[in-house]
Amino acid sequence: MQKTLRKYWAFFTLPTLVCFAIAFFIPFIMGCGLSFTKFTTVTDAKLVGFSNYIKAFSGDTSFLSALGRSVVFTIACVVLINLFGFVLALLLTRKMRGTNAFRTIFFMPNLIGGIVLGYIWQLIFNGVLINYQLTLTSDGKFGIIGLIILMCWQMTGYMMVIYIAGLQNVSPDLIEAAQIDGATAWQTLIHVKIPMVMPAITICMFMTLTNSFKLFDQNLALTNGAPGDASALVALDIYKTFYSRPGYEGVGQAKAVIFTIIVAVVAMIQLRATREKEIEN
């Protein structure tokens, strides 16, 4: 089998590598190059050096403001989604009736598209806030809180499924041994279950972190950044810079490159930190 795999590996991997290069790697390299130019199309690009990056930080304060909002939004989503997902997983791995039905119900919001969710939750929030003569776009804080609620509602069920798979792989012998040694339910959770599901925690942390940072479609549909840009996250700010400000296409591209690097670095730090916990355990 190993000899066969070594002989035909290119036959199976090359199509994937070609698709990856065409759909991601080549456009990414071209985008990095365009971030150093002023352009309206790729054929009329003129080199301007680092001026786009300077404008992104000094001449355009919306980017830093959006980055700050994205950091707050991401921290809140990572904590809440993983907390709720893990608690639901603990409840639904107990021996009780209807667990499969509840798992399906909690997972279903993840199947709905972000644009659709944004418009549905916009109607819900505005229907509640109208009683106080307010709307979702009356204050940027309402928009961010709405996005956090929407994101938690959408992704908690998905993370729950991953945590359930991790908890079901915990050996009953370990739990039984802890109980025999006199460990309480809380001590069993902290010292046995959580260390054993660290691989699932790594996956869930990575997915919630990256998905929250790069959130776009829900932000566009729910508030479109209103009022003004007070509820715009980084991805929406980049979109508006690129498509709504003539002559700023290069600045928008520079923002996109910076944002890509930030997300990649943060995700790598998170993966390294959580994987070290896996190794220790």
N, C-alpha and C positions, 0 to 999 in steps of 0.2 A: 504493500500500500504506500509506504513512504517513498519508494523508488518511483512509483507511478505519479505521486503528487509532485515530486521534484521534476519529473519529465514534462508534465502538462500544466504546471502552475501558471505559466504565462497565458495559456488558453483561457483560463478562468479569471485571472486578475487583470489582464490588459483591458478588456472592455470597461471594467469598473474604473480603472485608472484614467482611461481616455475620457469617459463621461465626467469624472471628477475634474480633470484638467480643463475641459471645455466649459463646464457649468460653474466652476468655482475658481480654480487656480489662475487661469489666464485672465478672466475678468478682474480678479483681485489685483493682479500685478498691473493690469492696465489702469485700474482705479487708483492705485498708488502713484502711478506716473501722472495721471490727470490731476491729482491733488497739488501738483507743483505748477499747474498751468491755469490760464484763463481761457475758458472755452464755452461754446454753446452746443457744439457737436464734437465728436472725437476727431473730425477732420480739420477743424480750425483752431486747434489748441495752440496757445502761445505760452512759452515758458515764462513764469514770473517768480521762480524761486520759492522761498518760504513765506511769501507775503500772505498766502491763503491761510497758513497755520497761525500767523501773527494776528490776522483778522479774526480767526476763530476764537482766540483767547482774549485779545485786547479790544478789537473793534466791534465785537459782537458778544455782548454780555448774556444774550439769551442761551448760549451754549452752556456756560458755566452754571446758570440758574437751572437749566433743564437737567444737567448732570447732578446737581445737588438733590433735586427732586427725585431723580432716578435712584440715587443711593438710598434715600429715606424709604422710597417705595419698595426697593428690593429687599432691604433689611426687614421691613414689616412683613412682606410676603414670604420670605424664606422662613422666618420664625413661625408665623401663624400657620402656613400651609403644612409644614412638617409637623408641627405640634398637633394640629387637628387630624392630619392624616395618620399619625402614629396612634393617637388616642382611639380613633375609629378602628384601626387595625387591631388594637388590643381588645376592643369590645366585640369585634366580629370574628375573632379567632376563639372565642369561648363557645362551649357547647350549648347552643340555644337555637330555637326554631327561627326560620326566616333569614338566616345569615346570608344565603346566596341572593335572595331578593334584595336585601339592603345593600349588598356589595354592588349589584347591578344599578340600583337607584343612585347611589353616591357616585358611581363612575360615569353615568350618562352625561352630565354637563360637559365633560371633556370632549364629547363627540360633536358638540355644537361649535360652529365656526365663530371666530372672534368678532367679526363684523356684526353678525346676527346677535350675539350676546351683548355687544355694546349698545345696540338700538333697543333691545328688550329691557336691559337694566336702566337705560336712560328714561324709558317710560315709567318704570317702577319708582326710581328715585324722584323724578319730577312729580309723580302722583302723590308721593308722601310730602315732599317739600312745599308743594303748592298750598298746603294747608297753613303753612307759616309765611305765605307770600314770598317764597323763595324758589329758585330753580337750581339745578345742578351746576349751572355756569354763573351763579351769582357770586361765588367765591372760589378761588383756586383750590382751597382746602377741601371743599365739598367734592371737587373732581378727583383729587388724589385719594380721599377716603373711599369714594365710589369705586375707583379703579382697584383699590386694595380688596374691597368686598367682592367685586366681580372676579378678580384673579383667584382669591381663596375659594370661592364657590366653584370655579371651573376646575382648578387643579388639585384640590384636596382629595377627591375620589381617586384620581390617577396615582397620587403618592400613596394612598391607602392600599391600593392593590399591590404595589411593590413592597410595602411594609408587611402586608399579610404574607406574601411569599417568603420574606425573610424570617418572620416569626414562626411560620410553619416548619422551617428547617432547623429550628432550635431543638436539640435533642431532649425528649421528655426525661431521659435519665439525669441530665444536668439539673433540671427543675426539681425532680424528685430528690436528688441528692442535697440540693439547697434546702428543701423543706425538712428533710431528715435532720440536717444540721441546725435547724431552728430558725432559718431565715424567714423574715416576714415577706408579705407580697411585695412591698416597696423595695426591700433589699434584694429580692429575687429579680425584680425589674431592673434595678440599677446595676447590679453586679453580674447578672447572668444574661438576661434577655437583650438589653441594649448593647453590651459588648459583642454578642453573637450576631446582631443584625447590623453591625457597622458597614458591611458592604452595601446593604440596602440604603443606609443613611448617606453613604457617599454618593450613590446614584441620585437619590432624591434631592440632596443638597445641590448637586451639580445642575440638575434639570430645573429646579425652581430658581436658582441663582441666574442662570443664563437666560431662561425664558422671561424672567421679571425684568432683567436689564434691557433686553432687546424688544420689549413689548411695543407694539405699534398699532395693530388693527383695532384692538379694544379701545385704545386711547383715541384713535381717530374717530371711531363711531360714537363713543360715549360723550366726549366733550370737544373734540377737535382742538384741544389746547385752551379753550375759552375758560374764563374771560381773558381776552388777549392771548397771551401764551402762559398764563399762570398755572395751568394744569398740564402743560406739554412736557412729556418725557423726552429723553435724548433722541430716540428714533424718530418721533414726530417732528422735533425741532430740525433734525437733518433733512427730513422730507420737505418741510416748509422752506428751509433755506434754499434747497436745490430747485424747487418748482415754483415758489411764490415770490422769489426775489431775483429779478433779471440781473445778470452780471455776477451773481454770487454762486454759480454752479461749482466753480473751483473751491470756494469756501465750504460749500456743502460736502464736496468730496473729501476735503481735508478733515472735516468733522467726522465723516464716516470712517476714515482710516484711524483717527485718534480713538474713536469709540471701539473699533474692532480690537485695537491693541489693549485698551483698558479691560474689556470683557475677557479677552484671552488671558491676560495676566492674572486677573482676579480669579478666574476659573481654575487656572493652574495652581494658584496658591491654595485654593479650597481643596482641590483634589489631593495635593500633597499632604495637607494637614490631616484630612480624614483618612487617607490611606495609611499614614503613619500610625493612626489609632488602630487600624485593622491589623497591622503587623505586630503592634504591641500586644493586642489581644490574642 
